[in-house]
Amino acid sequence: MHAFRHLYVHIPFCRHKCGYCDFNAYAGMDRLMPDYVDALEQELVFARERYPFQQLETVYIGGGTPSLLPAAEVSRLLEFIRRNFNIAPDAEVTLEANPASTDETKIAAWLEGGVNRLSLGVQGFDQRALAVLERKTDAAQAVRAFSLAREMGMSNVSIDLIYAVPFQSLETWLETLRRAIALSPDHVSTYCLSFEEGTLLHRRRAEGKVPEVETDLQWDQLDAACAELEAAGFRRYEVSNWSHPGFESRHNAKYWADLPFVGFGMSAHSYRDGRRWWNIDTFGGYCRAIEERGPAAAVAGERVLSPRERAEEALFTGLRRREGVDVVAFQAVHGMDVLADYATGLAAPFAAGLLERCGSRLRLTDRGVLLSNEVFQAFV
Ligand code: SF4
């Protein structure tokens, strides 16, 4: 049985609901933030007593919008984690922030609490694309938040960007990439916009109020990201993630390497040795369960993966990495001959130039990155 070295805390609050977002994010509930941190503390103590932990290598405060938490609540949470768990001196401690809720007082509290990596949800510098996404931030706020974080000593800052947004041309995307690069971030995530059912954006597209984004334009935008980021010294190490050497996200790496992780808070997921479990995914349900029945009641369900499911998950996540999957090593660990077992399904992606062999490695091509969901169908 593996001990946990990676800890995730979910903060579900947001200033407002963005039009493309299908997460359970809660707006207008600021008054309940202290109660939520109380519930998190109970869960953290319960887990510390129930599970084996080693020195934590990564702590990730994600959301939602963790930067919405008042400085005092973040300080309380970080201090509580530090008091109850052994955090390695060189651990990666990340906090997700929205430029609109990033200020001097909060950055000081984050740094004081041990945060050493900021993931800034910029999403774009083009006001029209931001309006389509219904982001309530602008380019000036993004630049101000980034610069302030740097000036105050945040040594590792990542920027999130979204492409394939309706009305976003190749030129405006290029401008967004260049403005992001000009800030000198250490890490950049580029996400292809997806229209999730149930979101406002999905409905608007169905009503014909926003146009489809041509596949050719999506490819051109991805090509532009590859060219601009590589020219600026970034290396793509995963489908959506780029970094300067040594700044790859250590927290996300554990998802791709089948390592155990434990999550706290509403809708957080955990995984260890083939067992996956997840918390109640509504705010009221989560808080009520803990208040009335204790922290063990936060868990909504669990599932033990079969060896086959585990192998397939490792395969999917492995293929998301730039280096792909070493099929020889994979067979030694999972007992599955990927090329032989999926020969029929793999024929089409190979023929379409979406997959390639590189020595014993199987990996997505640049084109395959954009159509990764299509490639993964070959394994179903
Ligand atoms: S800030 Fe992020 S989590 Fe919150 S609604 Fe917008 S996209 Fe969703």
Boltz pocket constraint, residues with backbone or C-beta under 6 A from the ligand:
constraints:
  - pocket:
      binder: B
      contacts: [[A, 13], [A, 14], [A, 15], [A, 16], [A, 17], [A, 18], [A, 21], [A, 22], [A, 23], [A, 25], [A, 63], [A, 64], [A, 65], [A, 98]]
      max_distance: 6.0
